[in-house]
Amino acid sequence: MNNLSKWCVIGAGPSGLTALKNLLQCNIQAECLEREDDLGGNWYFGSSTSRVFESTRLISSKSLTEFTDFPMPREWPAYPDHRQCLDYLHRYSGHFGLRDHILFQKSVARITPLQHDRRRKGWCVELEDGTTRNYAGLIFASGHNHEPRIPDIVSTFSGPVFHAADYKSPDVPYTLKNRRVLVIGGGNSGCDIAVESSHHAATTFHSTRRSYHVLPRLFMGRPSDLRGERLLKMGMPLWLRRAISRRAIARTIGLPEEHGLPYPDHNLWETHPVINENLYKRIYCGALHPVPDVTQFEGNTAVFTDGRHEHIDVVIAATGYKLTFPSISALEQKTKHSIPKLFMHFLHPEDNDLAVVGMIQPDSGQWGITDLQSQVIARMILADRTTSQAKIWLRKQRQILPRECSIQYVDSPRHALEVEHFSYSKRLKKLIDGMNRRLRHAPV
């Protein structure tokens, strides 16, 4: 198939759907390749690539998660569960007529550049079934939670070990009932699984390298992130927002030190906060036992950095994922933690035929931000085709170093893709407005 006016979106999860929608809305020919038999990506519970479990629900409110032009139903709870999220994605696809442009069960095997007069002229995508399809450009929207990161130390444990990616319920893939369970990892998945395990296991130990700031979903009946958004819109300085937020946390679920946990070794928002209103309750009632990092396993015994020894039946590693991308030369230049060197994590520094959507971890909902990323990409393609003024302007913007973020994130793989959602979205909107002004003067 040769159609070098058509773009390819890889992945039909939330990022891929909004990328496809924004291209089509700008009259750019596009199709989406999806490895599964239906759309939804991570939210397609039960599919081979889904990482959600039976009790998963959003950790960001629906108002700060939804796409920019398609609100979630008002009657839904503030934090929808994974079934509602998948339903929302199907509604989004139906509303904008996306399904007819998605090719299902099309897994990408290899991507190579097409050459013309020694210059790249599009891309050849080879599928696992042996067929090839040629495109003018590529948008990667296949997510970054594919390859689980499993600590080497668990290889010496003599019992069952599995990653949070494979956890679906207290009975799948292993029954936790009456077991002594160790959950390793202090992120949101680790805390959710530890809390759930504490309701079923005989004993649950939760091992983290550091203490984290924990926020409740609701404060006085209103989503916590919406209250934080109000402070951002008021232009409050970071120190004041932290002070107000800590006071609100203390009045609701309490601070870590009030529950016998170490004070975090970082300020609020310097790591991705844990959103969990039940963690401290389970610790308080004695069903969940916080423990420090594991130094070694001796058979079925875990040895912790404080010298404590505990017999363990099952280990669950909620230790994040390695960032993986197809091996193509345009993405081979990497930054720290093996992240492709891209402008704002989504545009190639120079080339206009390659982009990535969703390779971020914001401190709020993500779908609306990926919508904004996709709007920039669609305008980049239009500029490349119609007006040099907009094309040159965007190229210059990509060379401007971003202002240093006031939040200094902890240097770890977990936070390598962290972005402060408010300032990041604001910058994307400025790019969209700037492109719109210049595209209005493009020749018809």
N, C-alpha and C positions, 0 to 999 in steps of 0.2 A: 504494500500500500504506500503510495507516494502522495502526500498532501502537505506541502511545506507552508501552508497558511494556517494549519491547525496546530493548536497547542495541546499538550498532554499533561493531565493532572494525575499524579500517582497517589492513590489512596482515596477511599470514599468515606472517611471518617468526618468529624466536624470540620477540620481544616480543609480537607479536599472538597467537601460540599460547598463551602463558602467561596473557595477559590474558583470552582467550576461556575457557580452562580454569577460571580462578579465578571468573569470573562464573557459568559454568554450575554449578560446584561449590557456589556459594551460592544456587542455584535462581533466578538472575537470567536472564531470557530474553535471548539475545544471538545475533548472527550476525556473521560476519567477511566483509569485502569484500576480495578479492585480485585485483590486476590481471593476474597471471600465470596460467598454466594449471595450476599446482600450488603446493604450499606450500614454504617454505624461505627465502624472501626472499633476502638476500645470499648464502646458502649453496646456493641452487639454481643451481649452476654451469651456465653456458650461457644462462641466461635474460637478458632485456634489462636487468634491474635488478641483476643479480649483479655484485659487484665483486671476487670472489675469482679467483685464477688457478690454473693447473694444479697448482702445487706448494704452494699455501696450506695451512697447518695452524695450529692454535691457538697463540697466544703466551701464553695462560694455561693452567694445567694443568686437566685434566678435573674434578678435585675442586673447584676454585674457579670453574668455568664452569657446571656442570650445574645444572638446576632443583632446587629444594629437596626435592622428593619423588619424583624420578625419576633415580636415579644412572646414569651411563654404565657400560657393561659393564666388569667388572674386567679382562678379558683385553685390553682395548684399551690402546694406548700412553698414556703420561702426557699427550701432546699430540696428540690425534687430528687427522687431515687433514680437508679439506673434505668428502670423500665420507662419512666416518664421521659428521661433524657433521650432514649432511643425513639420513643414515640414522637418527641419534638423534632428530632432529625428527619424522621419520615414525613412529618407534616411540612417541614421546611423544603424537603425535596419535592413533595407533591405541589406545594404552592408555587414554586419557581420552575416546575417542569424539568427537573434534573435527571430523573431516572432514565429517560430515553437517551441520555448522553453518557451513561455509565456502562462499561463493559465488565461484567462480573466474571469471577473465576479466571482472571487474567493476571497471573503472577509474573513479575518482571525478573528475567534472568540476567540480562546484561544491557548496558547502555554504552553506545559508542558514537563519537561525532561523525557527521557526514562531511566529507571534504569536497570543496569546489575551488579550483585554482589556488590550491594550498591554503585556503581559508575555510574555517568551519562554516557549514551551511546547513544547520539543523542537526537533528539527532536521530539515531536509529535505535529503537527499543526492541530488544529481542525478548520474547516471552518464553515461559517454561515449556509451552507446547511446541516450540520450534519456529513459530511464525514471527515476522518482524513488522514493525510499523514505524514510519518516518514522521517526524514532527518538526515544526518550526522552533518550538521551545518546550521546556520542561518545568513543571512545578512539583517539587517533592512535598507531599503532604501525608506521608506514611507514618508519622509519629516517631518518637524516640524511646519507646518502651518495649523494644523487641528482645534485646539480649540481656538477660538478668545478670547483675553483678553479684557473685557469690563469694564471700570471703574465704580465703584459703584455709583458715583455721577450722572450718566446719568439716573439712575432708577427713579429719581425724576422729570425728564423732562416730561411734559404732551403731547408733540407732538411725531411724529415718530422718532425712533432712530434705526440705524443699523450700523453694523460693516463694515469696508472696505472689509472684506472677501466677503460680499454680494453685493458690488458695482460693477456694470457691465457697466453702462453708465449714462449720465445725466438723462436718463428716466427710468432706472432700478436699484433698485427696486422701487424708487420713482421719480417722475418728479421734477427736481430742478428748472425748468424755473419759473421765477418771485417769487421764494421763498427766504427767508432769511436763509442762510445755515451756520451752524457752523461745521467746520471740526476740530476734536481734534487729535493731534499727529503730530510730526515734522519729521517723517521718510520719506523715499522716496515715499511710497504709499500715506501718508498724504499730502505731497507737490504736488504730481501729481494730486490727486483728488481735492485739493483746487484750483489749477490752472485751471483744467477743469471746475470745478463748477463756477469759476469766469467768464467764457464765457457764462454761461447760467442762473445762478441765478440772482435775483435782487441785492443781496448783499451776499458776502461770507466772513465769519470771519474765521481766521485760528489761533487756540489756541495751543500754545506750552509752555512747562515748561521752556525751555531754548532756547537761540539762537544757531543756528547751522552754521557750515561752509558749504557754498554752492559752488559747482563746476559745470562748464559747461561741456557738453559732448565733445565739440570740442574746441581746442585752435589753432587759425591760420590754420583751416582746417584739423587738425590732432586730433585723439582721445586723450583726456586729460590723460587717464590712460596709454596710450602708451608712452606719454612724461614722466609720472611719472616712468614708468618701466625702461626707459632709465637711469634716475637718480639712481635708485636702482642698475642696472647692473654696473654703474660706481662706486658704492661703496660710494656714498656721505653720509656724516653723516646726522642724522635726522634733526638737527637744520638747516642745509643748504638746505635740500630738502623742509622744511617748508617755509623757506624764499623765495626760488625760486618759489614755488607753490603759495604763497600768492601774490607775485608780478604778476604772470601770471593771477591769479583770478582778481586782481585789474584792469588789463589791458583789461579784457574781460567783465565780468558781474559786477565787482565791489565787494567790501567787505561789510559785513552786516552793519557796522556802516555808510557806505556811503549812505545807503538806509534808515537811521533812525531807524535801528534795534539795539538792545543791542549787544555789543561785546560778542562773545561766552565765556562762563565761563570755557572753556577747549581749549587745543591746537588742531591744525589740526591733524586729524586721531585718536584722542582719543575717538571719536565717529564715527560711520559709516557716512561718508559724504553724504550730500544730493546732488544728481546729477540732476540738473534742471536749464536750461538756461532761463526759462520763468518766474520763481517765482518773481524775482525782477521787471520784466517788468509789471506784473499784479498788483503788489503793487504800482509801480510808476504811473500807469494810474488810480489808485483809484478803481479798480475792486476787489481787494483782500485786506482785512484789517487784519494785524497781531494783535493778542490780547494775553494777558498772560493766565495763567492757570485759570480754572473755579473753583470758590469756592462753588457755589451752583446754583440750578435752582429754580426759583419761578414761577411755572406754565410754561409759554412759555418764560420766561425771564431768560437769563443767567447773572450771577453776576461774575465778574472777580476779580482777586486779586488786581487790581489797583482801585477797586471800581466802575468800569464801569458797566452799565446795558444795555443789548441789547435784543430786541425782536427777537426770533429765531423760525423758522418754522420747520426745519429739522436738526437733529444732526447726523453726521457721525463720528464714533469712529475708527480712524486709529491708534489703540493703541497696535498693535502687537498680539502675540499668546502665549499661554501656551504650554510648551514642554510636550508632552504626548508620552508614550511608553506602549506597552503591559506589563501587570504585570507578569513578570517572575523573579525568585529569582536572577538570574545572573545579572540583571540590577537594583536591588533594592537599592544598595548602591549609594547614591546620594551626589552630591556636592551642593554648594550654588545655589539657583534658581532652585532646583529640577532637575539638570542635572545628568544623569548617570555618574559614575566615570569611565572614559575610558582613555586609553593612547591616547593622541593627538585627543581626541573626537571620536575615531573610533575603537580602539582595546580594548578588555577586558584585564585588567592588567595581567591575568594569563591564562585564558582559550583560546584555539585555535579553538573552534567550535561556536564562536559568534563574530559578528562584526557589526558595524554601518557605513553606508556610507552617507555622505552629512549632518551630524549634525554639521555644521559649518556655520559661516557667514563671509566670507572673504571680505577684502576691495577691491576686484576686482571680476572678473568672477569666477564661482564655478565649472563648469563642468569639466574643465581640472584637477582641484585639486581632484575631486571625482574619476576621472580616475586614478590618481596616488595612491589614497587611495586603490582603487580596485586592482591595480597591487601589492601592498604590501600584501593585503589579499590573493590573489591567490598564491603568493609565500609562505605565511605562511602555507597554506593548503598543498602545495607540500612538504615543509620542514617537516611538521608533519607526512607525509606519507613515506618520502624517506630518510631523513638524519637528524641525531641528531645534527650535527654540526650547521647547519643553524637554527634549532629549538632552540637550546640553545643560540645562538648568538642573535636571535630576542627577546627571553625572557629577556636577560640581557639589551637589548636596552630599553625595556619597563619599566625597573626599574630605568633608568637614568632620573633624573629630568631635564626638559628642561631648557636651559638658559633663564634667565628672559628677556622678550621682552622689547625692548627699549621704546615701546609705552605702556603707562599705560591707559587702557581703563576706561571710566566712569563706575562706579559700578552700573549697572542697568540690569534688565532682558533683555532689548533690546541688550545689548552688552555681555551677558553671553557666547555666542558662537563665539564672534569676534576673528578672527585670522588675523595676518599680512601675506598676501598671499605669498610674496616673500620668507621669511624665512621659512614659513610652507612648501611650495612646495620644497624648497631646502632640508629640512630635510627628506621629503618623498622620494626624489630622492636618497638620501644617503642610506636610508633603502632598496630601490629597488636594488641599486648597490651592497650593502653588501650581500643581499640575493642571488643575481645572482652569485656572486663569489663563494659562498659556495654551491649553488645548482649544479654548474658545476661538482663538485666532488662527487655528489650523485650517488649511484649505480643504474644502469639501470634496 
